[in-house]
């Protein structure tokens, strides 16, 4: 069996959820200040603001919910989360909406690990029933670490030189999952028989 070798790590997207110390954000006021048009509150209970700057870290998207929740998405580095959060709060404060964050969590993340060698076929992956299962409908192998980072999982695909990992929450976990990929996921020299694949329910 051979180990996979990671050559590069790219954070595709991080989405952060922030709860504020309010349950009633005046969306009509914020929308008018941001978009210079009247907001119709009966049509929706949130607004989405996309920055015109296309370069990280300023190309994030902000979704403001009337009930006091904010989603920050399209973030490319975990270390930028705090500064982006402060920028959004500062901008809202300028509009007369002075709030504080009471809770922050990484809601979603997608990290791409580029590999030195292509995974020719999923049937070459050493299949452990406990943490590596084949999804026939999606034609992917889903791997979950049984030892640590239980909220994260990776998706392996045929004929690809990368692995997608979802559910990581910080830079430390990104580094840890690189070790998991290189040390825990094994590649067989010969493909496994078809009956060795375990389908995900």
ABEGO torsion letter per residue (X at the ends): XBBBBBABBBBABBBBBBBBBBABBBAAAAAAAAAGBBBBAAABABBBBBBABABOAAABBBBBBAAGBBBBBGBABAAAAAAAAAAAAAAAAAAGBBBBBABBBBABBBBBBBBABBBABAAABBBBAAABBBBAAAGBBBBBBAABGAABBBBBBBGBABBBBBGBABAAAAAAAAAAAAAABBBBABBBBAAABBBBX
